[in-house]
């Protein structure tokens, strides 16, 4: 096995290493630290990366709302950051996290709760871990 050197980065170095898209955003994949399930995909801007590093919980940027948001800020279903990784191209972040409650706003552990079945239709393949209406109100 080839030994890999430990690379220590301060937040400024990380921000400089990220290849931001034309909107100043970087895609982020969040993965459960125990099951290794992919929990969600979201976007971060510079402020969200800084807030995530400062608090140890995930913060993102909503493209639809054009606003920052703290994952779990409303529901309490926060993500505690265990590890943050930058891919080889510098254009995607991977966050390994401890998920409290569900990651999906529809009530599932993961946002990836549907799979393409043999019939060619999407099928729900997971059970809800919370009732979204009880947490967020009616849709």
Secondary structure by P-SEA (a helix, b strand, c coil): cbbbbbbbbcaaaaaaacccccccbbbbbbbccccccccccccccaaaaaaaaaccbbbbbbcccccccccccccccccccccccccccccbbbbbccccccccccccccccccccccccccccccccccccccccccc
